[in-house]
């Protein structure tokens, strides 16, 4: 299964370290994990574990961040993502909209948010 985790940044903090820990655990379970964030010092941890990181400016809490939605849709399409999970600091609509767009196109993406769960199948 291909899983996309979205987090605003990967510096220090509970959500950030939780994103890295979750990525490692999913990888240990044999899942293919991709993390999208604006970067940070914890990216090194992902790289050590051979977890792919894609850097996009998704850390701002403004409408400008929504300009990244086409890039998220491209990642979902290109990577054939099965599940997308939004970590708490990412805006809810920022992750739901790409999945909804993909539902219309592929109808194959399931989405998990924290704490809500969305299935786009």
Biopython code that builds the backbone (N, CA, C, O; Angstrom):
import numpy as np
from Bio.PDB.StructureBuilder import StructureBuilder

atoms = [
    (1, "UNK", "N", (0.846, -1.179, 0.000)),
    (1, "UNK", "CA", (0.000, 0.000, 0.000)),
    (1, "UNK", "C", (0.886, 1.235, 0.000)),
    (1, "UNK", "O", (1.907, 1.268, 0.688)),
    (2, "UNK", "N", (0.508, 2.237, -0.757)),
    (2, "UNK", "CA", (1.246, 3.494, -0.804)),
    (2, "UNK", "C", (0.533, 4.523, 0.065)),
    (2, "UNK", "O", (-0.655, 4.795, -0.106)),
    (3, "UNK", "N", (1.291, 5.083, 0.997)),
    (3, "UNK", "CA", (0.727, 6.016, 1.971)),
    (3, "UNK", "C", (1.444, 7.357, 1.860)),
    (3, "UNK", "O", (2.673, 7.421, 1.829)),
    (4, "UNK", "N", (0.652, 8.430, 1.800)),
    (4, "UNK", "CA", (1.179, 9.786, 1.755)),
    (4, "UNK", "C", (0.881, 10.458, 3.088)),
    (4, "UNK", "O", (-0.281, 10.562, 3.481)),
    (5, "UNK", "N", (1.918, 10.916, 3.788)),
    (5, "UNK", "CA", (1.754, 11.662, 5.031)),
    (5, "UNK", "C", (2.085, 13.120, 4.755)),
    (5, "UNK", "O", (3.137, 13.422, 4.190)),
    (6, "UNK", "N", (1.194, 14.030, 5.150)),
    (6, "UNK", "CA", (1.427, 15.453, 4.969)),
    (6, "UNK", "C", (1.573, 16.129, 6.327)),
    (6, "UNK", "O", (0.711, 15.999, 7.196)),
    (7, "UNK", "N", (2.663, 16.844, 6.494)),
    (7, "UNK", "CA", (2.924, 17.575, 7.728)),
    (7, "UNK", "C", (3.484, 18.938, 7.340)),
    (7, "UNK", "O", (4.210, 19.049, 6.353)),
    (8, "UNK", "N", (3.159, 19.962, 8.096)),
    (8, "UNK", "CA", (3.604, 21.311, 7.748)),
    (8, "UNK", "C", (5.125, 21.414, 7.700)),
    (8, "UNK", "O", (5.681, 21.985, 6.762)),
    (9, "UNK", "N", (5.795, 20.866, 8.704)),
    (9, "UNK", "CA", (7.255, 20.923, 8.770)),
    (9, "UNK", "C", (7.756, 19.712, 9.540)),
    (9, "UNK", "O", (6.981, 19.009, 10.188)),
    (10, "UNK", "N", (9.049, 19.479, 9.463)),
    (10, "UNK", "CA", (9.651, 18.368, 10.191)),
    (10, "UNK", "C", (10.815, 18.873, 11.038)),
    (10, "UNK", "O", (11.951, 18.422, 10.891)),
    (11, "UNK", "N", (10.514, 19.811, 11.920)),
    (11, "UNK", "CA", (11.522, 20.304, 12.851)),
    (11, "UNK", "C", (11.383, 19.515, 14.145)),
    (11, "UNK", "O", (11.381, 18.285, 14.097)),
    (12, "UNK", "N", (11.271, 20.149, 15.268)),
    (12, "UNK", "CA", (11.070, 19.411, 16.516)),
    (12, "UNK", "C", (9.642, 19.638, 16.995)),
    (12, "UNK", "O", (9.028, 20.659, 16.686)),
    (13, "UNK", "N", (9.132, 18.698, 17.734)),
    (13, "UNK", "CA", (7.776, 18.817, 18.254)),
    (13, "UNK", "C", (7.046, 17.497, 18.168)),
    (13, "UNK", "O", (7.501, 16.567, 17.502)),
    (14, "UNK", "N", (5.920, 17.417, 18.840)),
    (14, "UNK", "CA", (5.159, 16.180, 18.925)),
    (14, "UNK", "C", (4.605, 15.694, 17.607)),
    (14, "UNK", "O", (4.736, 14.515, 17.279)),
    (15, "UNK", "N", (3.984, 16.584, 16.840)),
    (15, "UNK", "CA", (3.419, 16.189, 15.554)),
    (15, "UNK", "C", (4.532, 15.764, 14.601)),
    (15, "UNK", "O", (4.403, 14.772, 13.883)),
    (16, "UNK", "N", (5.619, 16.521, 14.601)),
    (16, "UNK", "CA", (6.729, 16.238, 13.695)),
    (16, "UNK", "C", (7.388, 14.899, 14.013)),
    (16, "UNK", "O", (7.584, 14.072, 13.122)),
    (17, "UNK", "N", (7.727, 14.686, 15.282)),
    (17, "UNK", "CA", (8.351, 13.410, 15.645)),
    (17, "UNK", "C", (7.357, 12.271, 15.483)),
    (17, "UNK", "O", (7.746, 11.152, 15.150)),
    (18, "UNK", "N", (6.085, 12.544, 15.715)),
    (18, "UNK", "CA", (5.053, 11.530, 15.493)),
    (18, "UNK", "C", (4.950, 11.148, 14.029)),
    (18, "UNK", "O", (4.722, 9.982, 13.706)),
    (19, "UNK", "N", (5.115, 12.120, 13.137)),
    (19, "UNK", "CA", (5.087, 11.847, 11.702)),
    (19, "UNK", "C", (6.253, 10.938, 11.315)),
    (19, "UNK", "O", (6.082, 9.988, 10.551)),
    (20, "UNK", "N", (7.432, 11.234, 11.846)),
    (20, "UNK", "CA", (8.612, 10.414, 11.556)),
    (20, "UNK", "C", (8.440, 9.013, 12.135)),
    (20, "UNK", "O", (8.715, 8.023, 11.458)),
    (21, "UNK", "N", (7.986, 8.926, 13.389)),
    (21, "UNK", "CA", (7.781, 7.615, 14.024)),
    (21, "UNK", "C", (6.737, 6.790, 13.279)),
    (21, "UNK", "O", (6.926, 5.592, 13.065)),
    (22, "UNK", "N", (5.639, 7.429, 12.885)),
    (22, "UNK", "CA", (4.600, 6.728, 12.136)),
    (22, "UNK", "C", (5.139, 6.242, 10.790)),
    (22, "UNK", "O", (4.849, 5.124, 10.364)),
    (23, "UNK", "N", (5.914, 7.077, 10.136)),
    (23, "UNK", "CA", (6.514, 6.697, 8.849)),
    (23, "UNK", "C", (7.394, 5.466, 9.004)),
    (23, "UNK", "O", (7.322, 4.540, 8.197)),
    (24, "UNK", "N", (8.221, 5.458, 10.039)),
    (24, "UNK", "CA", (9.113, 4.323, 10.297)),
    (24, "UNK", "C", (8.308, 3.060, 10.585)),
    (24, "UNK", "O", (8.620, 1.986, 10.071)),
    (25, "UNK", "N", (7.278, 3.194, 11.405)),
    (25, "UNK", "CA", (6.454, 2.031, 11.750)),
    (25, "UNK", "C", (5.748, 1.462, 10.528)),
    (25, "UNK", "O", (5.706, 0.246, 10.340)),
    (26, "UNK", "N", (5.198, 2.333, 9.707)),
    (26, "UNK", "CA", (4.533, 1.883, 8.484)),
    (26, "UNK", "C", (5.526, 1.198, 7.544)),
    (26, "UNK", "O", (5.205, 0.187, 6.920)),
    (27, "UNK", "N", (6.725, 1.752, 7.451)),
    (27, "UNK", "CA", (7.769, 1.146, 6.610)),
    (27, "UNK", "C", (8.126, -0.248, 7.148)),
    (27, "UNK", "O", (8.298, -1.190, 6.375)),
    (28, "UNK", "N", (8.237, -0.372, 8.483)),
    (28, "UNK", "CA", (8.527, -1.668, 9.106)),
    (28, "UNK", "C", (7.441, -2.695, 8.792)),
    (28, "UNK", "O", (7.715, -3.893, 8.713)),
    (29, "UNK", "N", (6.222, -2.225, 8.615)),
    (29, "UNK", "CA", (5.101, -3.111, 8.284)),
    (29, "UNK", "C", (5.034, -3.412, 6.785)),
    (29, "UNK", "O", (4.114, -4.090, 6.327)),
    (30, "UNK", "N", (5.993, -2.915, 6.037)),
    (30, "UNK", "CA", (6.058, -3.211, 4.611)),
    (30, "UNK", "C", (5.311, -2.246, 3.716)),
    (30, "UNK", "O", (5.110, -2.524, 2.533)),
    (31, "UNK", "N", (4.892, -1.105, 4.270)),
    (31, "UNK", "CA", (4.160, -0.124, 3.470)),
    (31, "UNK", "C", (5.141, 0.821, 2.777)),
    (31, "UNK", "O", (6.243, 1.057, 3.273)),
    (32, "UNK", "N", (4.737, 1.350, 1.644)),
    (32, "UNK", "CA", (5.516, 2.333, 0.907)),
    (32, "UNK", "C", (5.043, 3.710, 1.356)),
    (32, "UNK", "O", (3.892, 4.078, 1.120)),
    (33, "UNK", "N", (5.924, 4.473, 2.002)),
    (33, "UNK", "CA", (5.545, 5.743, 2.615)),
    (33, "UNK", "C", (6.264, 6.905, 1.931)),
    (33, "UNK", "O", (7.457, 6.834, 1.638)),
    (34, "UNK", "N", (5.510, 7.968, 1.687)),
    (34, "UNK", "CA", (6.061, 9.221, 1.184)),
    (34, "UNK", "C", (5.588, 10.316, 2.133)),
    (34, "UNK", "O", (4.408, 10.377, 2.480)),
    (35, "UNK", "N", (6.509, 11.178, 2.549)),
    (35, "UNK", "CA", (6.169, 12.291, 3.434)),
    (35, "UNK", "C", (6.335, 13.590, 2.663)),
    (35, "UNK", "O", (7.359, 13.811, 2.016)),
    (36, "UNK", "N", (5.319, 14.452, 2.733)),
    (36, "UNK", "CA", (5.382, 15.783, 2.136)),
    (36, "UNK", "C", (5.368, 16.794, 3.267)),
    (36, "UNK", "O", (4.482, 16.766, 4.122)),
    (37, "UNK", "N", (6.355, 17.691, 3.272)),
    (37, "UNK", "CA", (6.409, 18.765, 4.259)),
    (37, "UNK", "C", (7.271, 19.883, 3.699)),
    (37, "UNK", "O", (7.811, 19.774, 2.599)),
    (38, "UNK", "N", (7.396, 20.965, 4.469)),
    (38, "UNK", "CA", (8.255, 22.062, 4.044)),
    (38, "UNK", "C", (9.704, 21.811, 4.445)),
    (38, "UNK", "O", (10.560, 22.673, 4.249)),
    (39, "UNK", "N", (9.983, 20.640, 5.004)),
    (39, "UNK", "CA", (11.350, 20.283, 5.378)),
    (39, "UNK", "C", (11.618, 20.505, 6.850)),
    (39, "UNK", "O", (10.703, 20.784, 7.625)),
    (40, "UNK", "N", (12.876, 20.380, 7.231)),
    (40, "UNK", "CA", (13.285, 20.541, 8.618)),
    (40, "UNK", "C", (14.339, 19.520, 8.993)),
    (40, "UNK", "O", (14.707, 18.663, 8.189)),
    (41, "UNK", "N", (14.823, 19.621, 10.227)),
    (41, "UNK", "CA", (15.947, 18.774, 10.633)),
    (41, "UNK", "C", (15.596, 17.291, 10.745)),
    (41, "UNK", "O", (16.497, 16.453, 10.701)),
    (42, "UNK", "N", (14.316, 16.940, 10.889)),
    (42, "UNK", "CA", (13.933, 15.536, 10.999)),
    (42, "UNK", "C", (13.877, 14.811, 9.652)),
    (42, "UNK", "O", (13.667, 13.598, 9.616)),
    (43, "UNK", "N", (14.060, 15.530, 8.554)),
    (43, "UNK", "CA", (14.094, 14.893, 7.235)),
    (43, "UNK", "C", (15.239, 13.882, 7.190)),
    (43, "UNK", "O", (15.135, 12.851, 6.526)),
    (44, "UNK", "N", (16.328, 14.180, 7.898)),
    (44, "UNK", "CA", (17.468, 13.262, 7.965)),
    (44, "UNK", "C", (17.050, 11.889, 8.486)),
    (44, "UNK", "O", (17.532, 10.863, 8.005)),
    (45, "UNK", "N", (16.154, 11.874, 9.467)),
    (45, "UNK", "CA", (15.673, 10.607, 10.029)),
    (45, "UNK", "C", (14.939, 9.784, 8.974)),
    (45, "UNK", "O", (15.096, 8.566, 8.901)),
    (46, "UNK", "N", (14.137, 10.465, 8.161)),
    (46, "UNK", "CA", (13.428, 9.771, 7.089)),
    (46, "UNK", "C", (14.416, 9.200, 6.086)),
    (46, "UNK", "O", (14.276, 8.059, 5.646)),
    (47, "UNK", "N", (15.405, 9.986, 5.728)),
    (47, "UNK", "CA", (16.396, 9.549, 4.743)),
    (47, "UNK", "C", (17.200, 8.358, 5.247)),
    (47, "UNK", "O", (17.508, 7.449, 4.476)),
    (48, "UNK", "N", (17.542, 8.353, 6.529)),
    (48, "UNK", "CA", (18.272, 7.221, 7.121)),
    (48, "UNK", "C", (17.453, 5.932, 7.012)),
    (48, "UNK", "O", (18.006, 4.838, 6.900)),
    (49, "UNK", "N", (16.153, 6.078, 7.046)),
    (49, "UNK", "CA", (15.236, 4.930, 7.012)),
    (49, "UNK", "C", (14.744, 4.637, 5.590)),
    (49, "UNK", "O", (13.854, 3.809, 5.394)),
    (50, "UNK", "N", (15.322, 5.310, 4.617)),
    (50, "UNK", "CA", (14.926, 5.167, 3.204)),
    (50, "UNK", "C", (13.453, 5.470, 2.960)),
    (50, "UNK", "O", (12.780, 4.787, 2.189)),
    (51, "UNK", "N", (12.974, 6.502, 3.629)),
    (51, "UNK", "CA", (11.607, 6.976, 3.419)),
    (51, "UNK", "C", (11.696, 8.244, 2.577)),
    (51, "UNK", "O", (12.430, 9.176, 2.905)),
    (52, "UNK", "N", (10.950, 8.261, 1.507)),
    (52, "UNK", "CA", (10.998, 9.382, 0.569)),
    (52, "UNK", "C", (10.335, 10.622, 1.151)),
    (52, "UNK", "O", (9.254, 10.546, 1.735)),
    (53, "UNK", "N", (10.994, 11.766, 0.985)),
    (53, "UNK", "CA", (10.455, 13.052, 1.426)),
    (53, "UNK", "C", (10.366, 13.979, 0.223)),
    (53, "UNK", "O", (11.308, 14.098, -0.560)),
    (54, "UNK", "N", (9.221, 14.630, 0.092)),
    (54, "UNK", "CA", (9.036, 15.637, -0.958)),
    (54, "UNK", "C", (8.822, 16.973, -0.264)),
    (54, "UNK", "O", (7.905, 17.129, 0.542)),
    (55, "UNK", "N", (9.678, 17.933, -0.588)),
    (55, "UNK", "CA", (9.594, 19.238, 0.053)),
    (55, "UNK", "C", (8.721, 20.184, -0.756)),
    (55, "UNK", "O", (8.996, 20.469, -1.921)),
    (56, "UNK", "N", (7.659, 20.665, -0.110)),
    (56, "UNK", "CA", (6.775, 21.681, -0.680)),
    (56, "UNK", "C", (6.497, 22.721, 0.403)),
    (56, "UNK", "O", (6.478, 22.370, 1.582)),
    (57, "UNK", "N", (6.283, 23.973, 0.052)),
    (57, "UNK", "CA", (6.010, 25.002, 1.058)),
    (57, "UNK", "C", (4.575, 24.907, 1.595)),
    (57, "UNK", "O", (3.707, 25.692, 1.216)),
    (58, "UNK", "N", (4.347, 23.945, 2.470)),
    (58, "UNK", "CA", (3.002, 23.712, 3.014)),
    (58, "UNK", "C", (2.898, 24.136, 4.478)),
    (58, "UNK", "O", (1.936, 23.779, 5.158)),
    (59, "UNK", "N", (3.876, 24.889, 4.967)),
    (59, "UNK", "CA", (3.932, 25.243, 6.379)),
    (59, "UNK", "C", (3.161, 26.515, 6.745)),
    (59, "UNK", "O", (2.883, 26.749, 7.922)),
    (60, "UNK", "N", (2.824, 27.318, 5.776)),
    (60, "UNK", "CA", (2.128, 28.578, 6.074)),
    (60, "UNK", "C", (0.662, 28.327, 6.391)),
    (60, "UNK", "O", (0.023, 27.452, 5.806)),
    (61, "UNK", "N", (0.153, 29.097, 7.310)),
    (61, "UNK", "CA", (-1.273, 29.008, 7.630)),
    (61, "UNK", "C", (-1.985, 30.164, 6.922)),
    (61, "UNK", "O", (-2.550, 31.057, 7.554)),
    (62, "UNK", "N", (-1.937, 30.114, 5.598)),
    (62, "UNK", "CA", (-2.581, 31.152, 4.802)),
    (62, "UNK", "C", (-3.139, 30.525, 3.536)),
    (62, "UNK", "O", (-2.880, 29.360, 3.238)),
    (63, "UNK", "N", (-3.898, 31.301, 2.805)),
    (63, "UNK", "CA", (-4.491, 30.815, 1.561)),
    (63, "UNK", "C", (-3.437, 30.524, 0.497)),
    (63, "UNK", "O", (-3.697, 29.766, -0.438)),
    (64, "UNK", "N", (-2.256, 31.115, 0.626)),
    (64, "UNK", "CA", (-1.181, 30.868, -0.337)),
    (64, "UNK", "C", (-0.807, 29.382, -0.353)),
    (64, "UNK", "O", (-0.419, 28.846, -1.391)),
    (65, "UNK", "N", (-0.926, 28.733, 0.788)),
    (65, "UNK", "CA", (-0.613, 27.304, 0.878)),
    (65, "UNK", "C", (-1.507, 26.495, -0.058)),
    (65, "UNK", "O", (-1.085, 25.464, -0.582)),
    (66, "UNK", "N", (-2.724, 26.950, -0.268)),
    (66, "UNK", "CA", (-3.650, 26.224, -1.139)),
    (66, "UNK", "C", (-3.176, 26.184, -2.590)),
    (66, "UNK", "O", (-3.680, 25.385, -3.380)),
    (67, "UNK", "N", (-2.223, 27.029, -2.948)),
    (67, "UNK", "CA", (-1.646, 26.982, -4.297)),
    (67, "UNK", "C", (-0.846, 25.700, -4.518)),
    (67, "UNK", "O", (-0.496, 25.374, -5.652)),
    (68, "UNK", "N", (-0.560, 24.978, -3.448)),
    (68, "UNK", "CA", (0.172, 23.708, -3.549)),
    (68, "UNK", "C", (-0.750, 22.529, -3.865)),
    (68, "UNK", "O", (-0.267, 21.426, -4.120)),
    (69, "UNK", "N", (-2.056, 22.744, -3.851)),
    (69, "UNK", "CA", (-2.994, 21.647, -4.110)),
    (69, "UNK", "C", (-2.714, 20.939, -5.435)),
    (69, "UNK", "O", (-2.715, 19.709, -5.458)),
    (70, "UNK", "N", (-2.475, 21.652, -6.540)),
    (70, "UNK", "CA", (-2.158, 20.928, -7.782)),
    (70, "UNK", "C", (-0.920, 20.026, -7.648)),
    (70, "UNK", "O", (-0.865, 18.951, -8.244)),
    (71, "UNK", "N", (0.053, 20.465, -6.875)),
    (71, "UNK", "CA", (1.251, 19.641, -6.667)),
    (71, "UNK", "C", (0.928, 18.379, -5.870)),
    (71, "UNK", "O", (1.470, 17.310, -6.150)),
    (72, "UNK", "N", (0.049, 18.502, -4.882)),
    (72, "UNK", "CA", (-0.364, 17.330, -4.101)),
    (72, "UNK", "C", (-1.135, 16.364, -5.001)),
    (72, "UNK", "O", (-0.939, 15.151, -4.924)),
    (73, "UNK", "N", (-2.004, 16.896, -5.847)),
    (73, "UNK", "CA", (-2.756, 16.046, -6.777)),
    (73, "UNK", "C", (-1.798, 15.309, -7.707)),
    (73, "UNK", "O", (-1.984, 14.120, -7.969)),
    (74, "UNK", "N", (-0.777, 16.001, -8.206)),
    (74, "UNK", "CA", (0.212, 15.360, -9.079)),
    (74, "UNK", "C", (0.931, 14.221, -8.360)),
    (74, "UNK", "O", (1.164, 13.162, -8.943)),
    (75, "UNK", "N", (1.275, 14.438, -7.112)),
    (75, "UNK", "CA", (1.956, 13.396, -6.331)),
    (75, "UNK", "C", (1.034, 12.194, -6.157)),
    (75, "UNK", "O", (1.459, 11.051, -6.329)),
    (76, "UNK", "N", (-0.231, 12.454, -5.816)),
    (76, "UNK", "CA", (-1.190, 11.362, -5.623)),
    (76, "UNK", "C", (-1.340, 10.555, -6.907)),
    (76, "UNK", "O", (-1.375, 9.325, -6.867)),
    (77, "UNK", "N", (-1.428, 11.234, -8.036)),
    (77, "UNK", "CA", (-1.566, 10.546, -9.332)),
    (77, "UNK", "C", (-0.304, 9.776, -9.701)),
    (77, "UNK", "O", (-0.355, 8.585, -10.008)),
    (78, "UNK", "N", (0.821, 10.469, -9.666)),
    (78, "UNK", "CA", (2.085, 9.877, -10.107)),
    (78, "UNK", "C", (2.481, 8.672, -9.259)),
    (78, "UNK", "O", (2.970, 7.668, -9.778)),
    (79, "UNK", "N", (2.268, 8.781, -7.959)),
    (79, "UNK", "CA", (2.704, 7.731, -7.037)),
    (79, "UNK", "C", (1.632, 6.673, -6.779)),
    (79, "UNK", "O", (1.883, 5.709, -6.055)),
    (80, "UNK", "N", (0.449, 6.839, -7.356)),
    (80, "UNK", "CA", (-0.667, 5.905, -7.116)),
    (80, "UNK", "C", (-0.930, 5.710, -5.627)),
    (80, "UNK", "O", (-0.962, 4.583, -5.132)),
    (81, "UNK", "N", (-1.118, 6.816, -4.923)),
    (81, "UNK", "CA", (-1.315, 6.802, -3.475)),
    (81, "UNK", "C", (-2.644, 6.120, -3.132)),
    (81, "UNK", "O", (-3.676, 6.391, -3.747)),
    (82, "UNK", "N", (-2.594, 5.229, -2.133)),
    (82, "UNK", "CA", (-3.795, 4.553, -1.651)),
    (82, "UNK", "C", (-4.409, 5.272, -0.452)),
    (82, "UNK", "O", (-5.631, 5.359, -0.337)),
    (83, "UNK", "N", (-3.562, 5.787, 0.440)),
    (83, "UNK", "CA", (-4.026, 6.451, 1.659)),
    (83, "UNK", "C", (-3.248, 7.744, 1.833)),
    (83, "UNK", "O", (-2.028, 7.774, 1.671)),
    (84, "UNK", "N", (-3.965, 8.818, 2.166)),
    (84, "UNK", "CA", (-3.338, 10.104, 2.456)),
    (84, "UNK", "C", (-3.692, 10.492, 3.883)),
    (84, "UNK", "O", (-4.865, 10.508, 4.253)),
    (85, "UNK", "N", (-2.677, 10.807, 4.685)),
    (85, "UNK", "CA", (-2.928, 11.167, 6.082)),
    (85, "UNK", "C", (-2.412, 12.564, 6.353)),
    (85, "UNK", "O", (-1.255, 12.886, 6.085)),
    (86, "UNK", "N", (-3.282, 13.371, 6.881)),
    (86, "UNK", "CA", (-2.928, 14.745, 7.267)),
    (86, "UNK", "C", (-2.525, 14.750, 8.729)),
    (86, "UNK", "O", (-3.293, 14.332, 9.597)),
    (87, "UNK", "N", (-1.329, 15.220, 8.995)),
    (87, "UNK", "CA", (-0.901, 15.391, 10.375)),
    (87, "UNK", "C", (-1.498, 16.699, 10.881)),
    (87, "UNK", "O", (-1.784, 17.587, 10.078)),
    (88, "UNK", "N", (-1.692, 16.839, 12.170)),
    (88, "UNK", "CA", (-2.516, 17.879, 12.789)),
    (88, "UNK", "C", (-2.250, 19.305, 12.341)),
    (88, "UNK", "O", (-3.192, 20.095, 12.266)),
    (89, "UNK", "N", (-1.011, 19.671, 12.041)),
    (89, "UNK", "CA", (-0.742, 21.068, 11.731)),
    (89, "UNK", "C", (-1.074, 21.466, 10.299)),
    (89, "UNK", "O", (-1.076, 22.656, 9.985)),
    (90, "UNK", "N", (-1.351, 20.517, 9.434)),
    (90, "UNK", "CA", (-1.756, 20.856, 8.063)),
    (90, "UNK", "C", (-3.228, 21.235, 8.040)),
    (90, "UNK", "O", (-4.041, 20.624, 8.734)),
    (91, "UNK", "N", (-3.565, 22.217, 7.265)),
    (91, "UNK", "CA", (-4.960, 22.622, 7.116)),
    (91, "UNK", "C", (-5.801, 21.485, 6.551)),
    (91, "UNK", "O", (-5.398, 20.805, 5.607)),
    (92, "UNK", "N", (-6.953, 21.296, 7.131)),
    (92, "UNK", "CA", (-7.835, 20.196, 6.739)),
    (92, "UNK", "C", (-8.228, 20.261, 5.262)),
    (92, "UNK", "O", (-8.114, 19.261, 4.554)),
    (93, "UNK", "N", (-8.675, 21.388, 4.801)),
    (93, "UNK", "CA", (-9.101, 21.524, 3.415)),
    (93, "UNK", "C", (-7.965, 21.355, 2.431)),
    (93, "UNK", "O", (-8.182, 20.939, 1.293)),
    (94, "UNK", "N", (-6.764, 21.672, 2.856)),
    (94, "UNK", "CA", (-5.588, 21.555, 2.015)),
    (94, "UNK", "C", (-5.356, 20.105, 1.593)),
    (94, "UNK", "O", (-4.835, 19.849, 0.508)),
    (95, "UNK", "N", (-5.734, 19.180, 2.428)),
    (95, "UNK", "CA", (-5.537, 17.767, 2.116)),
    (95, "UNK", "C", (-6.804, 17.140, 1.556)),
    (95, "UNK", "O", (-6.726, 16.256, 0.703)),
    (96, "UNK", "N", (-7.958, 17.575, 2.015)),
    (96, "UNK", "CA", (-9.215, 16.984, 1.551)),
    (96, "UNK", "C", (-9.468, 17.302, 0.081)),
    (96, "UNK", "O", (-9.888, 16.423, -0.672)),
    (97, "UNK", "N", (-9.221, 18.536, -0.340)),
    (97, "UNK", "CA", (-9.513, 18.917, -1.720)),
    (97, "UNK", "C", (-8.756, 18.082, -2.751)),
    (97, "UNK", "O", (-9.376, 17.608, -3.703)),
    (98, "UNK", "N", (-7.428, 17.876, -2.605)),
    (98, "UNK", "CA", (-6.763, 17.013, -3.592)),
    (98, "UNK", "C", (-7.342, 15.605, -3.650)),
    (98, "UNK", "O", (-7.449, 15.016, -4.726)),
    (99, "UNK", "N", (-7.715, 15.070, -2.495)),
    (99, "UNK", "CA", (-8.284, 13.718, -2.463)),
    (99, "UNK", "C", (-9.647, 13.711, -3.140)),
    (99, "UNK", "O", (-9.969, 12.777, -3.875)),
    (100, "UNK", "N", (-10.445, 14.737, -2.900)),
    (100, "UNK", "CA", (-11.755, 14.824, -3.554)),
    (100, "UNK", "C", (-11.583, 14.931, -5.067)),
    (100, "UNK", "O", (-12.328, 14.307, -5.823)),
    (101, "UNK", "N", (-10.605, 15.716, -5.509)),
    (101, "UNK", "CA", (-10.346, 15.833, -6.943)),
    (101, "UNK", "C", (-9.931, 14.482, -7.519)),
    (101, "UNK", "O", (-10.354, 14.113, -8.615)),
    (102, "UNK", "N", (-9.115, 13.759, -6.789)),
    (102, "UNK", "CA", (-8.687, 12.445, -7.242)),
    (102, "UNK", "C", (-9.842, 11.447, -7.266)),
    (102, "UNK", "O", (-9.875, 10.554, -8.113)),
    (103, "UNK", "N", (-10.772, 11.596, -6.354)),
    (103, "UNK", "CA", (-11.925, 10.687, -6.339)),
    (103, "UNK", "C", (-12.671, 10.786, -7.664)),
    (103, "UNK", "O", (-13.129, 9.781, -8.207)),
    (104, "UNK", "N", (-12.786, 11.996, -8.171)),
    (104, "UNK", "CA", (-13.466, 12.185, -9.439)),
    (104, "UNK", "C", (-12.679, 11.574, -10.591)),
    (104, "UNK", "O", (-13.261, 11.145, -11.588)),
    (105, "UNK", "N", (-11.375, 11.535, -10.457)),
    (105, "UNK", "CA", (-10.535, 11.052, -11.549)),
    (105, "UNK", "C", (-10.232, 9.564, -11.423)),
    (105, "UNK", "O", (-10.405, 8.814, -12.383)),
    (106, "UNK", "N", (-9.785, 9.134, -10.255)),
    (106, "UNK", "CA", (-9.329, 7.754, -10.097)),
    (106, "UNK", "C", (-10.200, 6.897, -9.183)),
    (106, "UNK", "O", (-10.245, 5.676, -9.334)),
    (107, "UNK", "N", (-10.882, 7.521, -8.247)),
    (107, "UNK", "CA", (-11.690, 6.804, -7.259)),
    (107, "UNK", "C", (-10.897, 5.719, -6.543)),
    (107, "UNK", "O", (-11.419, 4.638, -6.272)),
    (108, "UNK", "N", (-9.633, 6.010, -6.235)),
    (108, "UNK", "CA", (-8.805, 4.995, -5.591)),
    (108, "UNK", "C", (-8.070, 5.487, -4.356)),
    (108, "UNK", "O", (-7.261, 4.739, -3.809)),
    (109, "UNK", "N", (-8.304, 6.680, -3.898)),
    (109, "UNK", "CA", (-7.519, 7.199, -2.792)),
    (109, "UNK", "C", (-8.356, 7.188, -1.518)),
    (109, "UNK", "O", (-9.466, 7.720, -1.485)),
    (110, "UNK", "N", (-7.814, 6.582, -0.483)),
    (110, "UNK", "CA", (-8.442, 6.665, 0.840)),
    (110, "UNK", "C", (-7.685, 7.744, 1.600)),
    (110, "UNK", "O", (-6.478, 7.898, 1.416)),
    (111, "UNK", "N", (-8.371, 8.485, 2.444)),
    (111, "UNK", "CA", (-7.715, 9.558, 3.169)),
    (111, "UNK", "C", (-7.969, 9.440, 4.654)),
    (111, "UNK", "O", (-9.105, 9.242, 5.086)),
    (112, "UNK", "N", (-6.917, 9.562, 5.429)),
    (112, "UNK", "CA", (-7.016, 9.546, 6.885)),
    (112, "UNK", "C", (-6.533, 10.896, 7.370)),
    (112, "UNK", "O", (-5.471, 11.361, 6.956)),
    (113, "UNK", "N", (-7.290, 11.525, 8.235)),
    (113, "UNK", "CA", (-6.834, 12.766, 8.837)),
    (113, "UNK", "C", (-6.773, 12.559, 10.339)),
    (113, "UNK", "O", (-7.265, 11.557, 10.858)),
    (114, "UNK", "N", (-6.175, 13.495, 11.022)),
    (114, "UNK", "CA", (-6.082, 13.408, 12.466)),
    (114, "UNK", "C", (-7.016, 14.446, 13.047)),
    (114, "UNK", "O", (-6.741, 15.630, 12.853)),
    (115, "UNK", "N", (-8.080, 14.124, 13.732)),
    (115, "UNK", "CA", (-8.529, 12.791, 14.141)),
    (115, "UNK", "C", (-9.582, 12.175, 13.227)),
    (115, "UNK", "O", (-10.044, 11.066, 13.496)),
    (116, "UNK", "N", (-9.976, 12.860, 12.155)),
    (116, "UNK", "CA", (-11.055, 12.370, 11.303)),
    (116, "UNK", "C", (-10.540, 11.387, 10.255)),
    (116, "UNK", "O", (-9.366, 11.411, 9.888)),
    (117, "UNK", "N", (-11.422, 10.535, 9.785)),
    (117, "UNK", "CA", (-11.074, 9.589, 8.727)),
    (117, "UNK", "C", (-11.984, 9.851, 7.538)),
    (117, "UNK", "O", (-13.202, 9.948, 7.682)),
    (118, "UNK", "N", (-11.376, 9.963, 6.357)),
    (118, "UNK", "CA", (-12.125, 10.164, 5.128)),
    (118, "UNK", "C", (-11.726, 9.077, 4.139)),
    (118, "UNK", "O", (-10.538, 8.815, 3.949)),
    (119, "UNK", "N", (-12.681, 8.463, 3.529)),
    (119, "UNK", "CA", (-12.410, 7.501, 2.468)),
    (119, "UNK", "C", (-12.895, 8.091, 1.169)),
    (119, "UNK", "O", (-14.042, 8.525, 1.062)),
    (120, "UNK", "N", (-12.032, 8.107, 0.191)),
    (120, "UNK", "CA", (-12.396, 8.678, -1.097)),
    (120, "UNK", "C", (-12.609, 7.585, -2.126)),
    (120, "UNK", "O", (-12.335, 7.788, -3.309)),
    (121, "UNK", "N", (-13.084, 6.453, -1.705)),
    (121, "UNK", "CA", (-13.314, 5.333, -2.623)),
    (121, "UNK", "C", (-14.771, 5.286, -3.000)),
    (121, "UNK", "O", (-15.182, 4.416, -3.768)),
]
sb = StructureBuilder()
sb.init_structure("model")
sb.init_model(0)
sb.init_chain("A")
sb.init_seg("    ")
for serial, (resi, resn, name, xyz) in enumerate(atoms, 1):
    if name == "N":
        sb.init_residue(resn, " ", resi, " ")
    sb.init_atom(name, np.array(xyz, "f"), 0.0, 1.0, " ", f" {name:<3s}", serial, name[0])
structure = sb.get_structure()
